[in-house]
Amino acid sequence: EDPSLERHFKGHRDAITSVDFSLNKKQLASGSMDSCLMIWSMKPQMRAYRFVGHKDVVMCVQFSPSGHLVASGSRDKTVRLWVPSVKGESAVFKAHTATVRSVHFSSDGQLLVTASDDKTVKVWTVHRQKFLFSLNQHINWVRCARFSPDGRLIVSASDDKTVKLWDKTSRECIHSFCEHGGFVNHVDFHPSGTCIAAAGTDNTVKVWDVRMNRLLQHYQGNAVVNSLSFHPSGNYLITASNDSTLKILDLLEGRLLYTLHGHQGPATCVAFSRAGDLFASGGSDEQVMVWKTNFDAADYGDVLKTQKSGTSVDGTHHTLVEMDSGVHLKTRKTQDSGRNHEQQEEETSLTNTLEHIMGLLDVLTRTVSILEQRLTLTEDKLKECLENQQKIIQNKTS
């Protein structure tokens, strides 16, 4: 069955820049050039939340792994961490000296990586928003940065036409991919962590193996590719382009599966849900669309078995087998989850509660910091008054 448009959300007053689903698919976050962040409820008749705080365009949004925080980056040079509830509380910190183009949580939710027009990639702790380190080898704007699934690597994409792979521990660039003929708008890791895909203004999507640093697949389109997202199975890749289309690519066969039309004007962003049964897209038409994937999850394993002997675009045989291992792991996890459903729900609930508390602690920390600053100012004024009084008394007695 073909992918189908399920619903669309209207509420932003300018182009959509970014979309992301929460873990449980109950919420969808979107950022826009109208400087607002919206949290849409996937339940019918439930109201959306409009979060106002950024003083300029919201360039990027992402839910934390548990779904109890949302990070956003803006042209106002700040990053905000929001609690996605009706109050819309947020902690804010100045992350860069120029526009923040990208925010991404590590898979354990402890770290945040940001990318900016100041040509740097920075890593922060989520709880205290403490700066840890900066990656500085790009020579133009950095449009996107992502952690690998295991958190050991970081990948970044830049207007210097390169995609750089970094070792998080040594903080060194371990490889630069220079095959793009234009700016690189977006980059992400394959769910297995063995490959990356990047989209560029040269109308291409390229897939590399990060262990051998070689190009595996190359897709040539007719328009600038703004965004991409891997399906959780690792078998498919979806893209959003300036020609207003979304394209679904079959990575195992190395071919285009679907071209979807829905947006009026450029499709600016796209993202699969964590389970892969839905995907969301945003466009310059101010609309956020939610689509049903209609892939049969039960067939993933069968597809892999039949495609194992196939070849990728550049004729290599090993690619499919290596992607295969990551997908089978996902399939087994799904089967296990059926048996331990209650236990997983309890663990998820506990994790959610803890992260919610951490989010509130961040806001509290920020408030305490402001109060401490005010208290220090008050103490300084009191000391000054006392000193002046003493001088007056001394002058009178003398």
N, C-alpha and C positions, 0 to 999 in steps of 0.2 A: 504493500500500500504506500502511496506517495505521501510525502510530508504535507500537512494541512495547517492553514492559519486558524488558530483557535480563538484568539481575541486580540484586540488592540487597545492601548491605553492612551488617552489624550489628557494633557494637563500641563506639559512643558510649553514654554512660550518661545523657544528657539531650538536649534538643531540638537539632537541627542548625541552625546559624545561617548557614552559607556553604559553597558548593562551587565548585571550579574544576579544569579539566583542564590537564595539562601540554601543551606543544606537540605532542609525539609520541603523545599519548593513552596512554602507558604507565602514567601515574600520575594519580590523582584526589585532590585535597586537600579536607578538610572541617574546619570549625570547629564547636565545640559549646558549649553552656552548661555542659558538664562540665569546662570549663577546659582541655581537650585539643585538640590538632590531630592529625588522622589522615591518613596518606598511604597510599592504597589502591593496590595493583597491579592493573592491568587484566588481567594474565595469570592464568589459573586456577591455583589451588594456591599462589600466591605470598603470603607473609605480609604483613600490613599493619604500618606503623610507627605507634606512638603517641608523640607528642612532648609531653612535660610540661615546662613552664617558666613559663607564665603563671599568675598567682596568682588569676585570676578568669576569668569567662566570655570565651571567644574569640569575638569578634563578627564577624570577617571574615578571609578567607584569599584569597591570589592568587598564582599562579605568575608568575615573571618571564617575559618573552617567550621566552627560550631554554629555560626549564624547569629551570634549575639552581639557582634560589633560590625560596623560598616566603616571602611576607610575611604576617604575621598581626597583627591589632590586637585589643586586649582591654579589658575593663572595668577592668583594673589600670592603665590609662593609658599602657601601653607598646606599642611595636611591636617585633616580633622578625623577624629575617631568618634563615631556616633553610636548611641544606643538606639536601635531601630524600633522605638516605641512611640507612643503618642506625645511624650514630652520632648523627644528629639534632643536629649542632652548630648553635648559633645566636648571633647578636649581638643585644643588646637595648639599646634606648634609650627614655628617657621622652619621649614625643612630645607629650603634651597634659596639661592639668590636670584632665581628666575622661575618661570612657569614650571609647575610639577605636572608632568605628562602621564605618570604611571605610578600606581601603588599595587603591591602584591604581598599577601601574607605567606609565611612559610607554612608547611603542611601541619606543623604542631601549634600554629597560632601564636608563637612566642615572638617572632621577628617580622619586620615589615621592610620591604625593599622599595625604594622610590627612585624615579628617573626624572631628569630635568633638562630644561634648556640651558642650564649653567654648565652643561657637558659632563655632569657627574651622575654616578649611581651611588646612593647612600643606603646603609642598613641601620635600622633602629630597633630597640626593644619596644614591644607593644605596650607593656604595662606602664612604664615610666616615660615612654617616648624618648629614651636616652639614645643619643647618637653613638654608634659603635665604630663605623669606619666608612670610608669613601673609596670608590673606584674611579680613577681619573684619566684613563687613556683615550677616551673618545675626543675627537677634535671638532665636533659639532653637536647640535642638540641631541639629547638621548630621548627617544620617543617611548621606549618600553623596556621594562626589566622584570624578570621572573625567576623565582627559585625553582630548582629541580624538585621532583616529587620527594626525594630523600633529603633535600635541604643542603646537599654538599656543594652544589654548583649554582651559579647565577648566570643567566644569559641576558644580554642587552642588545638593543637595536637602535641605530643612530642615523642622523642625516649625513654622517660622514661615509655612508654607503656600506658600513660594516655591521656585522653581527659578532659580538665578542662573547666568549665563554670564559667565566672566571671561577677560580677555586675559592670557595668561601673561607676556608681555613688560612691559606697562605695569602689570600687577597691579591693574587696575581692573575693576569690574563693568560690563560693557557692556550687559547687559539683565537684567531680572527678569521671569520669567513667573509671573503671580499667579492663574491660572485654577483651581487646585486648591481644593477646599472643605474640605480637611483636611490633616493632616500628609503630607509627601511622603517616602515610604519609600525609594525607589530611583530612580536616573536613569542613563541611559547614552547614548552616541553611536551613531548609525547607522554602519555600516562605511564609508560614503562621507564621513562627517564633516559632512554638510549638514543633518542632522536629529538631534533628541534625543527620547527617550521617557522618561516619568516615571510612576511608580505611586504611588497614594496611599491613605490611609485613607478617602477619600470613595468608594471602590470603583471608581475610574476609572483608565484608562491614557490618557495624552494624548501626542500626537506633534506636535512643533513644527518648523518650518523655522528654522534659526538664522541664515540670511542675511537673511530678511525679518521674523524674529521674529513669525511668525504661526502660529496653531493649524491643523494640517493634518487630524488625525484625533482622534477621541474615542471611547473604548470604555467603556460603562457596564456594570459587573458587579453581582453581588449580595453581594459580600464584599470586605473589605479586601485590597488587592493588595500583597504583601510584596516581591516581587522580579520582575525581568524580564531578558531576554537577547535580543539580536538574532541571527538566523541570519547567518553570514558572507556569504551572498548578498545580504543586505539585504531579502529578500522577505518574511521571516516574523519574528514576535516571539512569544516564549513568556513566560508569566506564571505566578507561584505565588501562590495566594490562601488566605485563612483558611477558605474552604469546603472545603478539602482537595484542590482541583482544580488541575491545570495546564491552561492554555489556550493553544492555538497560533492566532495571528491572521495572516491573509493581508493584508499591508500594501498590496499592489497592488490588491486588490479591496475592501479596507476591510471585511473580514468575519471572523467567527469560523470557523476551520477544524475544530478538534478541542477537545474537553473530555476530559481524561484523569484517571482516578481510580486512585489507588494508595496514597496516604498515608491513615493513620487520624488525623484531626485536621489542623490547619492545615499547608499546604505553605509553608515559610518561605523557601526559596531555590531558584534554578534557574539553570543555565548551559549554553549550547551548547559543544561542543568547538570547537577552532580550525578544524577542517575542516567542522564542521557536521553530520557523519554521526551524532553521538551528542549526547545532552544528559543532564545529571545534575540530580537534585532532592533536597532535604532537607526533613525535616518535624519537627514537635513529637513525632512517634512514634519519634524516635531513629534513624530509618532513612535511609540514603543509597541512592537508586535510580538506576540507569543505564538509559537508554532508547535504542533505535535510532530515528533520525529517519525513515528510509525515504523521504526526499525523493529524487527522481532529479536529481542534480546536473547531468546532461547537458541537462535540460529547462529550466534557469533562463533561458537566453537565449531559448528559444522562448516561455516564459511571458511574458517581458517584451515580446516583439514583439507578441503577441496582446493584451496588456493596455495597450499604449501609448495607445490611443484612449479608455481608460476614465477614470473619474473617481474621486477619493478621496471620503471621507465628506462633506466640506464642499463638494463640487462643483467643486473646482479641477482643472484639466487638467494644469498644469505639474508637479505633484508626481511623477507616475509617470515622466515623462521624465527629471527630474533624478535620481531614485533609480536610474533605468536606467543612467546613465553610470557610476555607481560599481560596479554589478554587472557590466557588460560588461568593465570593467577587471579584476575578479576572474576572470572566465571566461578572458580572454586569459592571465592569469598562470598559471592551471591548465594551459592548453595548452602554454605555454612550459616549465612545470616537467617535462612529460613528456620534452621534448627534452634538458633540461639536468639530469636527475635526479642523476647522479653528482656533477656540479659543486656542485649545491645541497647534497647530503649532506655533501660535504667542508667547505663553508662553514659549514653548521649545526654539524657536529662541532667545527670550530675555535671557533666562537662559544660553543658549550656548554662547551668546555674552558676558554676564557678567563673565562667567567662563573663557572664552578666555582672557578677560582683566585681570582677577585675575592671570592667568598663566603668562601673560606678565609682570605684576607687580612683581611677584615673581622673575623673571629673572632680572628686573630692580633693585629690592631691593638688590639682590646678587651683581650686578655690582656696585651700590652705596657703598655697604659695603667694597668692594675691593678698590675703589677709596679713601674712607675715611681712610682706613688703610695706603695707600700710602701717602696721604696728611699728616697724623700724623708723618710718618717717615721723610718726607721732612722738616716739622716744627722742629722736634727734631734735625735734622742735622744743620739747620740754627741757632738755639739757641746755639748749640755747637760751631759753627764757630764764632758767635758774642762774646761768652764768651772767646774764645781763643784770639780774636782780642783785647778785653778789657784788658786781662792779659798782652799781649805784650806791649800795650800802657802804662799800669801802670808800668811795668818793666823799660821802656825807660825813663819815667818821674822821676822815683825814682833814 
